Amino acid sequence: MKRKGQIVIPVKLRKKVGMKEGTRIFLEEKSGDIVLHPATPEFYDKTCGILKGSGLVKALEKSRREDREREEREIEKR
């Protein structure tokens, strides 16, 4: 691991799981291990609903909406 926490995933493994430059990665901790998943449409389909009802999605949507509104106000000031 690099000083800033960067890691290198070997080419053979990236090809095996279909990762390429720009692939988004989902990280999770399971029983003390760090697990990486390529964030593919199939992955999202499998995990859809995990956060449902937790309020996290609503909080994120609210935060993004507030950020967008703030950015729009800043643009209007120019």
Buried (B, 14 or more C-beta within 10 A) or exposed (E): EEEEEEEEEEEEEBEEEEBEEEEEEEEEEEEEEEEBBBBBEEEEEEEEEEEEEEEEEEEEEEEEEEEEEEEEEEEEEE
